[in-house]
Amino acid sequence: MRLLLTGATGFVGRNAIVRAAAKGWSVLAPVRDPVRLARVLAADGIDASHVRPLPADPSLWPSPLPADAAWHCAGVLFERTLPAYLRTNLHWTLSVLKKVPKGMPAVVLSSLSAGGPTPEGRIARSETDGDDPITFYGESKLRMERAIARGFGGSPIAILRPPMILGARDSAALQLFKMARSPLRAKPGLREKWFSFVAVEDLLDACGAALGQAKDLAGRALYVASPQIFTDRVLIRTVSSSMGKRGFNLPLPNPLLGSLSALVDAVPPLRNQLPSFTRDRAREIFADRWVVDASALEEATGWKARTTLATAIAAARDYYIAQKLI
């Protein structure tokens, strides 16, 4: 199969290329920096002859596009304004999808942030709940979904909304592992917080399942998650245990976190050190429940998540150790 894959140098995209290589697929990879892509492929032991870089500007792509299917995994996670998010998560995404040949199936990764936290009084958010994003990031993803739902040239496009994604090649979780080496670990907020997650390997399985049912799922935004949920304390403890470390949690009040995120936004060196800690994404820290029900996707495709939290954390740890990052 010939796969158009965006986000090839990111967390999910890198794992997707590893998966594609194992299956013998060829990959078309739009990238801003082909040199970086070459480094990523070398680091992951991927034969570069199976991956063809494309310009980041879709108007420069060949027509017709020599692909059989598309996985759109690209997106910006940590900007500071809504227009900055929209440039990539909405406008660039739509320019990519407009190049998808008519009838070619595609899967687009959105985010739980497009729906927002679990509604008050509910155990889990589902597709029947109204969307209520609380960040610019979530708003940009929701606008993308709604634009796709209005139709794109007859191409069947399925939309998946993952929560927290964990596994090998994840850069966002690196700070958790570094913090685990300290006897004192910061815990956002004074109250316990609950989360859903999906392991990156399970997410890729879901992409494959959704691609096979793209005509039936076209325009629908479905949650994709493990049935296992956990608290922030359990997440910190699981990371620490995987490192063979013990320590104590230090709860940080939400107002303090808000002030710290504003400071990070204002000081460029801090922004470089903590790119994920923006005022926008800090708003998501304040919510106490990000739990979803993925049964609609399971019923539609037969997909089920199989990876436990401990296994996903171990995969991330092993990758960090192999790359000498921890």
Summary of the structure (lengths in Angstrom):
residues: 326
radius of gyration: 19.2
end to end distance: 36.6
largest distance: 57.2
contacts: 1079
relative contact order: 0.14
helix: 44%
strand: 18%
